[in-house]
Amino acid sequence: MMNAATLRRWAIVSNALVPLTAQAQEAPPAAPAEAQAAGDIIVTAQRREQRLQDVPVAVTAFGADQLKSNNIESVQDIATRTPGLSIGQVDPINQNFSMRGIGSASGISQNAGGDASVVVFVDGVYAGRGGIPDLDSLDLERVEVLRGPQGTLFGKNAIGGLVQFVSRRPSADPSFHIEGGYGNYNRYSILAYGNMPITDTTFLSVGFSHKQRDGFEYNETTGNRVNNENLTTGRVALRFVPTDALDIVLRADWADQNQLGNPRHNNCNTAFAGGVHCAGINPDPRTVNAYTDGYIKRFIQTYSAEINYDTPLGKLTSVTAVRKVDFRFLTPFFSNPVNPPNQIESTDFGHEWDNQLSQELRLAFNAFGNKLHGQTGIYYLREHNNRIEGQIQDFATPAISGTAIYPQYARARSFALFGQVDYDILPTLTATVGARMTWEHKEGEFAGYKVSGPGLPPPLGSLAGYDVHGAKSWKAFTPRFALNWKVTPDVMLYGSVARGYKSGGFQGLSGTAAGAATPYDPEFAWGYEAGAKTQWFDRKLTFNLALFRTDYKDLQVSQLIPLCCVVVSNAAKARLQGVEVEAVARPFAGFQLDGSYSYLDAKFTAYSIPGQNYTGNQLPRSPRNKFNVGAQYELPLGDWSAKARVDYAWVGDAYFEASNIPQQLWPAHENLDARVSLRAPGKAWELSVWGKNLTDALVPTYVTYFGPYQQTLVPYAPPRTYGVTLAFDM
């Protein structure tokens, strides 16, 4: 239970708010010449350096050159080009990943007691809260997307898959890069990063990025452009290599974001109740009518120490990290300039302080004349999440109008032993066995109080409110078995079976004491995958195929209940199966054609909640069909060079919630990006012109449907954007 001091703190915060009404790894050196010639990327998806084509796992990787050519600057850009990966957003900061149909909505992954199904790592540090820092300032070497359960090689459990961002390590090679850009919506950006040796054994790298632009939407009520951007990030890394056996890297990064909010556009039904709920609403989807702009503010700090030490037993790696997030938001939902009878206004607000400490220790070893490669390790995560969330409900019915706050103080601990060994049965046949044992504990204080208003605002169930303590422990054993056969040097077949696990949690926004104190259960999944990685015609054509099936148990699902809340429950069973294809063709020098296709059949095989049966429905954020295709051509112009690239992607229909009602549809949509660049002799500078979403497709990032008044509230993805960038390298 909360003590008096804690309650006073919540009271102070609420009084201030109410008036508003990639697991650790040693990054590889430059890829070998033969790998570069074939366009290969060297990855560490299995904790050791391998060609992407030699990794018997479904992995999509983006190297530094590809990130630049494709003008990738966000995780949404990565999802567009990755089969099986979808990302929704309830706001411009918090992403809702879904990998092969496995994902967590914001009602789970962003509440104080929940976890995400798809895990993000930045230089080996689990990014559990507040999103990720700006990708540009990281000076990325590559991005790796691993699909399917991951746990026998990585510290944090990942039942659906993981995305890891790997930056360049400080080195003895001095370099400096600076670029500036301008685009529509008055977009300004500046980026600078560099690397320099301090001594023969000490190296330093730094990075800085600032982006700002006007908002994509206009709020007629306030006269401001909302959903703007104002983001500053920075990082510093210091590397110390005193001996050939010892390598130490200290890293720190910061992200500071302070911008107006993301009010929802109100798609109302003019035929319902004589259009009374549409009064004052501008039908233009890029125009909103919120009584306030709202705001989004976050400050992220990450500090980590990575130590690699070569011992007689193998390489010992330690990664210690502290991550802190301060996140505040105010989001108006149902907000119109006119309030006729039965009109409603609803506003969400909150402030979250999250403190995360993680420690990973692992040993990589070889034996039997390099026939056996192994990794084993331990992982510890401690997270304290201090969150206050509130809702202001201004309804025409006084009995349900008012303001309520929901303080949550959740504490989580996770400890795991994990390991995996690969044994060469034959020179071309390798067997893999891995296992993980996880112990987790979550507890916290959860409360709900009415603070103002004539009535009882939903979802609060009583005027007395509640203040409860909840606690629960879980443990899970998750093995992995795999076999891969190198048929030829350029053809590999593989198959794997793995069990995935994600811990349970607590309802973040409950109406009753029982709902707040009662945890929902963990998720479990058995994943089966068979695939082929092939190259043909002297490696001018790369063609990879993966077939998969996942049998899911106790899937965590959030469902919006109008005039109540978002309810988190466990679906009984779900089945996910599909196929993914990736291909790259380089028929002649300078030209590349690449693309991917994924087919996904993701259904609930048994799922019902009181009054509703969702068995047979499609899982949220799970499009059945998705493909992308890209083409680029690099043309030498004497000592100069020019490069042009075009990317097109199409995603089929999906739903944002398990109900699969038409109002919650994520409609099929397309995306067209392009970039043209000119580079000076000696690569001294580069001028590029780029455009994103060139067809100006209107794509929702989330949908909230309020059935009683037939209103659909939608934030949208960015419209057509374009600009120019000038970069210098030294």
QUICOR-V477347 format. One record per backbone hydrogen bond with DSSP energy under -1.0 kcal/mol. CO is the residue of the C=O (numbers start at 0). NH is the residue of the N-H. E is the energy in kcal/mol with one decimal. If there is no record, write none. Layout:
CO/NH/E  CO/NH/E
//
This chain:
2/6/-2.2  3/7/-2.4  4/8/-2.0  5/9/-2.3  6/10/-2.3  7/11/-2.3  8/12/-2.4  9/13/-3.0  10/14/-2.4  11/15/-1.4  12/16/-1.6  13/17/-3.0  16/19/-1.7  17/20/-2.4  21/123/-1.1  31/35/-2.4  32/36/-2.5  33/37/-1.3  34/39/-2.8  35/38/-1.5  40/51/-1.9  42/49/-2.1  43/46/-1.9  49/42/-2.8  50/53/-1.9  51/54/-1.3  54/56/-1.9  56/58/-1.0  57/146/-2.3  59/144/-2.7  61/142/-1.9  62/66/-2.5  63/67/-1.7  64/68/-2.9  65/69/-2.4  66/71/-2.6  67/70/-1.3  73/77/-1.3  74/78/-2.4  75/79/-2.0  78/81/-1.3  81/84/-1.4  83/99/-3.2  85/97/-2.2  87/95/-3.2  95/87/-2.1  97/85/-2.7  98/101/-2.1  101/98/-3.0  104/107/-2.0  104/108/-2.5  105/109/-1.7  110/113/-1.4  116/159/-2.4  118/162/-2.5  119/126/-3.0  120/164/-2.6  121/124/-1.5  124/121/-2.4  125/127/-1.0  135/138/-1.7  138/167/-2.2  140/63/-1.2  141/165/-2.4  142/61/-2.5  143/163/-2.7  144/59/-2.2  145/161/-2.2  149/157/-1.8  157/149/-3.1  159/147/-2.0  160/118/-2.0  161/145/-2.5  162/120/-2.6  163/143/-2.4  164/122/-3.0  165/140/-3.0  165/141/-1.7  174/194/-2.6  175/729/-2.6  176/192/-2.4  177/727/-3.1  178/190/-2.7  179/725/-2.6  180/188/-1.8  181/723/-2.6  182/186/-1.6  184/213/-3.3  186/182/-2.0  187/211/-2.3  188/180/-2.4  189/209/-2.3  190/178/-2.7  191/207/-2.7  192/176/-2.9  193/205/-1.9  194/174/-2.5  195/203/-3.0  200/240/-3.1  201/197/-2.9  201/198/-1.7  202/238/-3.0  203/195/-2.8  204/236/-2.8  205/193/-2.2  206/234/-2.2  207/191/-2.6  208/232/-2.7  209/189/-2.1  210/230/-2.7  211/187/-2.9  212/228/-1.7  216/225/-1.9  217/287/-2.6  218/222/-2.5  223/218/-3.1  225/216/-1.8  226/215/-1.2  228/212/-2.0  229/257/-1.9  230/210/-2.7  231/255/-3.2  232/208/-2.5  233/253/-2.8  234/206/-2.2  235/251/-2.1  236/204/-2.5  237/249/-3.0  238/202/-2.6  239/247/-2.7  244/309/-2.5  246/307/-3.0  247/239/-3.0  248/305/-3.0  249/237/-2.7  250/303/-2.5  251/235/-2.4  252/301/-2.2  253/233/-2.1  254/299/-2.4  255/231/-2.6  256/297/-2.4  258/295/-2.5  260/226/-2.3  264/713/-2.2  265/267/-1.1  266/711/-2.2  268/271/-1.5  271/274/-1.8  272/275/-1.3  274/277/-1.7  277/280/-2.2  283/286/-2.1  285/217/-2.1  287/219/-2.3  293/260/-1.2  294/329/-2.1  295/258/-2.3  296/327/-3.3  297/256/-2.7  298/325/-2.0  299/254/-1.8  300/323/-2.9  301/252/-2.1  302/321/-2.7  303/250/-2.7  304/319/-2.4  305/248/-2.8  306/317/-2.4  307/246/-2.5  308/315/-3.1  313/310/-2.6  314/363/-2.8  315/308/-2.7  316/361/-2.5  317/306/-2.7  318/359/-2.4  319/304/-2.6  320/357/-2.4  321/302/-2.7  322/355/-2.9  323/300/-2.6  324/353/-2.7  325/298/-2.0  326/351/-3.2  327/296/-2.8  328/349/-2.1  329/294/-1.3  330/347/-2.7  331/263/-1.3  332/334/-1.5  339/342/-2.1  344/393/-3.1  345/332/-3.4  346/391/-2.7  347/330/-3.2  348/389/-3.0  349/328/-2.2  350/387/-2.5  351/326/-2.6  352/385/-3.1  353/324/-2.4  354/383/-2.6  355/322/-2.7  356/381/-2.9  357/320/-2.4  358/379/-2.4  359/318/-2.5  360/377/-2.7  361/316/-2.9  362/375/-1.9  363/314/-1.9  364/373/-2.9  366/371/-2.1  370/423/-2.6  371/366/-1.8  372/421/-3.3  373/364/-2.5  374/419/-2.8  375/362/-3.2  376/417/-2.5  377/360/-2.3  378/415/-2.3  379/358/-2.5  380/413/-2.4  381/356/-2.9  382/411/-2.8  383/354/-2.6  384/409/-2.5  385/352/-2.9  386/407/-3.4  387/350/-2.4  388/405/-3.3  389/348/-2.3  390/403/-2.1  391/346/-2.1  392/401/-3.0  393/344/-1.8  396/399/-1.7  397/400/-1.6  398/455/-3.1  400/454/-1.9  401/392/-3.3  402/450/-2.9  402/451/-1.4  403/390/-2.3  404/448/-2.5  405/388/-1.2  406/446/-2.4  407/386/-3.4  408/444/-1.8  409/384/-3.2  410/442/-2.3  411/382/-2.6  412/440/-2.5  413/380/-2.5  414/438/-3.0  415/378/-2.2  416/436/-2.7  417/376/-3.0  418/434/-2.3  419/374/-2.5  420/432/-2.1  421/372/-2.5  422/424/-1.2  422/430/-2.8  427/485/-3.3  428/424/-1.3  428/425/-1.9  429/483/-2.5  430/422/-3.0  431/481/-2.3  432/420/-2.5  433/479/-2.5  434/418/-1.8  435/477/-2.7  436/416/-2.1  437/475/-2.0  438/414/-2.8  439/473/-2.7  440/412/-2.6  441/471/-2.5  442/410/-3.4  443/469/-2.4  444/408/-2.5  445/467/-2.8  447/465/-1.9  448/404/-2.3  451/402/-2.4  456/459/-1.3  465/447/-2.2  467/445/-2.5  469/443/-2.2  471/441/-2.7  473/439/-3.0  475/437/-2.6  478/498/-2.3  479/433/-2.8  480/496/-3.0  481/431/-2.9  482/494/-2.2  483/429/-2.7  484/486/-1.3  484/492/-2.5  487/490/-1.3  489/534/-1.9  490/487/-1.6  491/532/-2.6  492/484/-3.1  493/530/-2.6  494/482/-2.4  495/528/-2.4  496/480/-2.9  497/526/-3.8  499/524/-1.9  501/522/-2.5  504/519/-2.4  510/460/-2.6  511/515/-1.7  512/516/-2.3  513/517/-1.3  519/504/-1.3  522/501/-1.8  523/552/-2.8  524/499/-3.7  525/550/-2.4  526/497/-2.4  527/548/-2.4  528/495/-2.7  529/546/-3.3  530/493/-2.4  531/544/-2.8  532/491/-2.3  533/542/-2.4  535/539/-1.2  535/540/-2.0  539/585/-3.0  540/535/-2.9  541/583/-2.2  542/533/-1.7  543/581/-2.2  544/531/-2.6  545/579/-2.7  546/529/-2.6  547/577/-2.1  548/527/-3.3  549/575/-2.6  550/525/-2.1  551/573/-1.6  552/523/-2.1  554/570/-4.2  556/568/-2.6  558/566/-2.8  560/563/-1.6  564/560/-3.3  566/558/-2.2  568/556/-2.9  571/553/-1.6  572/604/-1.1  572/605/-1.4  573/551/-3.1  574/602/-2.5  575/549/-3.6  576/600/-3.2  577/547/-2.2  578/598/-2.8  579/545/-2.3  580/596/-2.4  581/543/-3.1  582/594/-2.2  583/541/-3.1  584/592/-2.8  587/590/-2.0  589/633/-2.6  591/631/-2.6  592/584/-3.4  593/629/-3.7  594/582/-2.5  595/627/-2.2  596/580/-3.0  597/625/-1.6  598/578/-1.7  600/576/-1.8  601/618/-1.8  602/574/-2.7  603/615/-3.4  605/572/-2.1  606/613/-2.2  608/611/-3.0  611/608/-2.1  613/616/-2.4  616/603/-2.4  623/599/-2.5  624/651/-2.9  625/597/-2.7  626/649/-2.9  627/595/-2.1  628/647/-2.9  629/593/-2.7  630/645/-2.4  631/591/-2.5  632/643/-2.1  634/641/-2.3  636/639/-2.0  639/636/-2.9  640/678/-3.2  641/634/-3.1  642/676/-2.9  643/632/-2.4  644/674/-2.4  645/630/-2.4  646/672/-2.8  647/628/-2.8  648/670/-2.3  649/626/-2.5  650/668/-2.1  653/665/-4.0  654/620/-3.7  656/659/-1.2  660/663/-2.0  661/664/-1.6  663/655/-2.4  665/653/-1.8  668/650/-2.7  670/648/-2.5  671/693/-3.1  672/646/-2.7  673/690/-2.6  674/644/-2.6  675/688/-3.0  676/642/-2.2  677/686/-2.6  678/640/-1.8  679/682/-1.7  680/683/-1.0  683/728/-2.2  684/679/-2.7  685/726/-2.8  686/677/-2.6  687/724/-2.6  688/675/-2.7  689/722/-2.2  690/673/-2.5  691/720/-2.2  692/695/-2.1  698/716/-3.4  700/88/-1.9  703/712/-3.2  705/710/-1.7  706/709/-1.0  710/705/-3.1  711/266/-3.2  712/703/-2.3  713/264/-2.6  714/700/-2.5  720/691/-3.1  721/183/-2.2  722/689/-2.4  723/181/-2.2  724/687/-2.7  725/179/-2.2  726/685/-2.5  727/177/-2.2
//
